[in-house]
Amino acid sequence: MKTSPAERLRQILNQPGILVLPGCHDALSARLCEQAGFETAFMSGFAVAASRLGLPDTGLITYAEMLNQGQNICSAVTIPIWGDGDTGFGNAINIKRTVKGYAQAGFACIMLEDQVAPKRCGHTQGKTIVSRDEAAMRIQAAVDARNEGADILIMARTDARATDSLEEAISRAQMFHDIGADINFVEAPESIEEMQQYCQQVAGHKVANLIEHGKTPVLTHEQLAAMGYKIAVYPLTLLNVSIQAMQRSLSALKSGNQTEVMHFSELTHAVGFNDYYAEEEKYRF
């Protein structure tokens, strides 16, 4: 019997050591994560909004667009994929539908957060969060959907560090764990001391969200594991370097210079031509 993405992710989380997740934003970037040997990857809402819409992560992308992007990503790889579910796209009933929809799309885990909709990237300004009761309701609805049969893990995120205090963020993260979230996530602690405090005071699997030049210190995997983090996610690294590479190439093309690119055979391999040729040969008559 084939193991589901969620069950494969549970097995990975039960292994010792820290789990490193690169961020992906489309089927190709997910394939590259798998080809590079990563066990799992995270579909970043920031990166999807940027790549699919050319817009900032400020709640402009819809549930249907995120779900469609996730279906393409999950079908392109065999590794379990984590999906950004934003605020759940509505009330408790919407959240349950979102959780079930993400599970049906093939995601292994869904992230849900306590920002007021429309939400925005956790490392940017202007965030606000819902009340503690509403935050609890969101995660309870997600956990209920999982317990009612949606085969998916729940990652519960709080942005209270930026809007209230680290203490409130820690309290909410523990509340999410107590409700039944599989993973909890305090967004954007601003120092090593704050990261340590979170890890020391909250039970369960904990996430470090590592954005280059963002608010949270980018530490080594060994340092994060020693603190008590189980998951290190790099949601924007691939988007960041791909934008840089495209800008450099466009500048070179505009000025009439040769731009250094991979060999065409490497390009065709990366997008799957070799697999296609092998499958084509199998059915040749």
C-alpha positions in Angstrom: 0.0 0.0 0.0 1.4 3.4 -1.0 2.3 5.7 1.9 0.6 9.1 1.9 2.6 12.3 1.9 1.5 13.1 5.4 2.6 9.7 6.7 6.0 10.0 4.9 6.4 13.4 6.6 5.6 12.0 10.0 8.3 9.3 9.5 10.8 12.0 8.5 9.9 14.1 11.6 10.5 11.0 13.8 14.1 10.8 12.6 16.8 12.4 14.7 18.3 15.7 13.8 17.0 18.9 12.3 14.9 18.9 9.1 15.9 21.4 6.5 13.2 22.7 4.1 14.0 24.8 1.0 11.2 27.0 -0.2 9.6 26.4 -3.6 7.1 28.4 -5.6 6.3 26.3 -8.7 6.6 22.8 -10.0 10.1 23.4 -11.5 11.6 24.8 -8.2 10.0 21.8 -6.4 11.7 19.4 -8.8 15.0 21.1 -8.3 14.6 20.6 -4.5 14.0 16.9 -5.0 16.9 16.6 -7.5 19.2 18.2 -4.9 18.3 15.5 -2.4 16.0 17.3 0.0 13.5 15.0 1.8 10.8 17.7 1.7 10.1 21.3 0.7 7.8 24.2 1.6 5.5 26.0 -0.8 5.9 29.7 0.3 3.0 32.0 -0.1 5.3 34.9 -0.5 7.1 33.2 -3.4 3.9 32.0 -5.0 2.4 35.5 -5.0 5.6 36.9 -6.4 6.1 34.3 -9.1 2.5 33.7 -10.1 1.1 37.2 -9.8 4.1 39.5 -9.6 2.6 40.9 -6.4 3.6 41.2 -2.8 2.6 38.8 -0.1 -0.2 41.0 1.3 -3.2 38.7 1.0 -3.9 39.3 -2.7 -3.6 35.7 -3.8 -6.7 33.5 -3.4 -7.4 30.1 -2.0 -8.1 28.7 -5.5 -4.8 30.1 -6.9 -2.8 28.7 -4.0 -4.6 25.3 -4.3 -3.9 25.2 -8.0 -0.2 26.0 -7.6 0.0 23.3 -4.9 -1.6 20.7 -7.1 1.0 21.4 -9.8 3.8 21.2 -7.3 2.7 18.1 -5.5 2.1 16.2 -8.7 5.6 17.1 -10.0 7.6 15.5 -7.1 7.6 12.4 -4.9 8.8 14.2 -1.7 6.2 15.5 0.8 5.4 19.2 0.3 4.3 21.7 3.0 1.8 24.3 1.9 1.2 27.9 3.1 -2.5 28.2 4.0 -2.3 31.8 5.1 -5.2 32.6 7.6 -7.3 29.7 6.2 -9.3 32.0 3.9 -12.2 32.7 6.2 -14.1 31.4 9.2 -13.9 28.0 10.9 -15.9 26.3 8.1 -13.6 27.9 5.4 -10.6 26.7 7.4 -11.8 23.1 7.5 -12.5 23.3 3.7 -9.0 24.7 3.1 -7.4 21.9 5.2 -9.3 19.3 3.4 -8.6 20.9 0.0 -4.8 21.0 0.7 -4.8 17.4 1.8 -6.7 16.4 -1.4 -4.2 18.4 -3.5 -1.4 16.2 -2.1 0.2 18.4 0.6 1.7 16.7 3.6 1.3 19.7 5.9 -0.6 23.0 5.9 0.6 26.2 7.7 -2.1 28.4 9.3 -1.5 31.7 11.1 -3.2 34.1 13.4 -3.0 37.4 11.4 -6.0 39.5 10.5 -7.0 38.9 6.9 -5.7 40.1 4.5 -2.4 38.9 5.9 1.2 39.8 4.9 4.7 38.4 5.0 5.8 37.9 8.6 9.0 39.9 8.2 7.3 43.0 6.8 5.5 45.9 8.5 1.8 46.6 9.2 0.8 43.2 10.6 -2.2 42.8 13.0 -3.4 39.6 14.7 -6.7 38.2 15.7 -7.8 37.7 19.3 -6.5 34.7 21.2 -10.0 33.1 21.1 -10.2 33.4 17.3 -6.6 32.1 16.9 -7.6 29.1 19.0 -10.7 28.6 16.9 -8.7 28.6 13.7 -6.3 25.9 14.9 -9.2 23.9 16.5 -11.0 23.9 13.2 -7.9 22.7 11.4 -7.2 20.0 13.9 -10.9 18.9 13.7 -10.6 18.6 9.9 -7.5 16.5 10.3 -9.1 14.3 12.9 -12.2 13.9 10.7 -10.1 12.3 8.0 -8.0 14.9 6.2 -4.6 13.2 6.0 -2.4 16.2 6.6 -0.3 17.7 9.4 -1.1 21.1 10.9 1.6 23.7 11.5 0.3 26.6 13.6 2.0 30.0 13.3 1.7 33.1 15.4 2.8 36.6 14.5 2.2 37.9 18.0 6.0 38.7 18.5 5.7 41.7 16.2 2.3 43.0 17.3 2.2 42.2 21.1 5.2 40.6 22.7 7.4 37.5 22.7 5.6 36.3 25.8 2.2 36.5 24.0 3.7 34.6 21.0 5.1 31.9 23.2 1.8 31.6 25.0 -0.1 31.2 21.7 2.4 28.7 20.4 1.9 26.5 23.5 -1.9 26.9 23.2 -1.7 25.7 19.6 0.4 22.7 20.7 -2.2 21.9 23.4 -5.1 22.1 20.9 -3.3 19.5 18.8 -1.2 21.2 16.2 1.5 18.9 15.0 4.0 21.7 14.7 4.2 25.2 16.1 5.9 28.3 14.8 6.7 31.6 16.4 7.3 34.0 13.5 10.2 36.4 13.5 12.0 36.3 16.9 14.6 39.0 16.7 17.6 37.6 18.7 19.3 34.4 19.7 17.9 34.9 23.2 14.4 35.1 21.9 14.8 32.0 19.9 16.2 30.2 22.9 13.3 31.4 25.1 10.8 30.0 22.6 12.5 26.7 22.3 12.8 26.3 26.1 9.2 27.3 26.9 7.1 25.6 24.2 6.6 21.8 23.6 6.4 20.0 20.3 8.1 20.4 17.0 9.3 24.0 16.5 10.1 25.9 13.3 12.9 28.4 12.6 11.9 30.6 9.6 15.2 31.8 8.1 14.9 34.7 5.7 18.2 36.2 4.6 18.6 39.7 6.0 15.2 39.4 7.7 14.4 39.9 11.4 15.6 36.5 12.7 19.3 35.6 13.0 20.3 33.0 10.4 22.1 30.4 12.4 23.8 27.1 11.5 21.8 23.9 11.5 23.8 22.7 14.4 23.0 25.8 16.5 19.3 25.5 15.7 19.2 21.8 16.6 21.1 22.5 19.9 18.5 25.2 20.8 15.6 22.7 20.3 14.4 23.5 16.8 13.2 20.6 14.7 12.6 22.4 11.4 14.7 25.0 9.6 12.8 26.5 6.6 14.4 28.8 4.0 11.2 30.0 2.2 12.7 32.7 0.0 16.2 31.5 -0.9 15.4 30.1 -4.3 13.2 33.0 -5.2 15.9 35.4 -4.1 18.7 33.9 -6.1 16.5 33.3 -9.2 15.6 37.0 -9.3 19.2 37.9 -9.0 20.2 35.5 -11.8 17.5 36.8 -14.1 18.4 40.4 -13.4 22.0 39.8 -14.2 21.2 37.9 -17.4 18.8 40.5 -18.6 21.4 43.2 -17.9 24.0 41.3 -19.9 21.6 40.7 -22.8 20.6 44.3 -23.0 24.2 45.4 -23.1 25.0 42.9 -25.8 27.3 40.7 -23.6 27.3 37.0 -23.4 25.6 35.6 -20.3 26.9 32.4 -18.7 24.2 29.8 -18.6 24.0 26.0 -18.1 24.4 23.8 -21.1 21.2 23.0 -23.0 21.5 19.3 -22.1 21.6 20.3 -18.4 18.5 22.4 -18.9 16.5 19.6 -20.6 17.5 17.2 -17.9 16.4 19.7 -15.2 12.9 20.0 -16.7 12.4 16.3 -17.2 13.2 15.5 -20.9 15.3 12.5 -20.0 12.5 11.0 -18.0 10.1 11.7 -20.8 12.3 10.1 -23.4 12.6 7.0 -21.2 8.8 6.8 -20.8 8.4 7.3 -24.5 10.7 4.5 -25.3 8.8 2.2 -23.0 5.7 2.5 -25.2 7.4 2.6 -28.6 6.0 0.1 -31.1 
